[in-house]
Amino acid sequence: MRLAYRPSPNHEDRRGQPVSMLVLHYTGMESGLAAVDWLANPASRVSAHYTIDEDGTVYIQVPEDRRAWHAGVSSWRGVTDVNSASIGIELVNPGHEFGYRPFPEAQMDALIELARGIVGRHPIPPRNIVGHSDVAPGRKQDPGELFDWRRLAEAGLGLWPEEGWDGNHAPLEPGDAGEAVRGYQALLAAWGYGLAETGVFDAETEAVTLAFQRRFRPQDLSGHADAQTQGLLLALLGMVGAQA
């Protein structure tokens, strides 16, 4: 792992919260150098603990014991100050605005090595290794559907459901209402999303469903909760039944 130092001044105390999450982002800028510089610019008011370039270079930007400014307004498993509870890693990628593309092998290898070290230093459970779109589904879509979450899980970082079909659940879509929708919302909240159980498949539920699909069912970015999507969610909840 090639290390480089590009310190950012954009950090502060963790406000008494221990590190319990790892949040992955993409930079969403036209070049890696521009992204690293922006994250180190005091005028940007944003930062991350690490930025990983496409060639695998890891830029150290904020000390792990400090609160970086990467998640914004966000929530995961009841924690609403995600910045205070997380380590943030930016992956250089132009993102959906500038020509979204797969994440190179060198970048993924560096991420796995770096993330293994982080979870070795902090009590981060697998279900708390998340994307920016997980903690802020209404605002963000990174690292997106081209990120290889399955490979990360196979490396012992995060979770991946192998089976998701469940024909007992009727498809749900925007505009639906009733107890089936309420139950589906409860399952999404149990997994970690900050979603209210309104009983209405509203815009927020659609955004959360799309965030879930970007991560676990990237071949279907419909935002509709078909039986396969609901089955994957149930499979994940089964995997964490005995975990923190």
Phi, psi and omega in degrees: 000120180274125182252143174220155182248124173219075188300144175249141176276358188271079178200169183201184177297153181280005175060033173083000182266135174283158177288123180225003182220155170234121184246126181256139181229166158248156185287326178064033178233165188287340177215155179293319181297318179297322180293313180299317179295319180297319179291342178259002183270122181299336180288340184286330183061025175227159179192170173214161178290322181219150170232132182247118179284168183292338177274002178096357177293130180256117177268122176273120188238325179224135177300145183296337180275005180249157180272107176276165186248078187237333188266333183065207178292117190200169181201142174205123178052043176087352178270121181257349172255073184296324179303319182289335187256009190224162164256133180250131177239125174263133177252123180297120179195136182296343176075180186296337183278330188240019178110058181309135182214164179300158181270124187296159180304314182300322179292316179295319178299316180295320178298315181298316179296315180295314183295324176299320177294320181295312181290340173285336180264341184226147181281075181256110179289156183306322183288350178261012169266107194226170174260163177302324180291339176287318185273344179219062188295334179281346186243330192234155177229010181266154004283357169091178189287346178270354178284138186270078178296327181297316179298321179298316180295321178295338176272006179087018184236098183097188184231151176217124180278129181276335184226133183224358184285130176214098184288355181279354183250120179291144178300145178236145181212166181308135182100339178293155179210156177129187184292329178296319177294316179300318178295320177296316177299322178296323179292318177298319178293323179295326177291326177151343184291144176277077186235130178280149179269083184270340185081005179236129178282082186266187182297325179293318178295322177296319179296319178293318178300317179295320177298318178298316181292322177304326183270315189249348178214064188294345178283352179223099180253048184278333188077005177259142183266083176284179184299324181293317179298315179295324178294321177297319179297315178295322179297318179296316179296326175295324180293327183262009182304326181251011182251164176289000000 
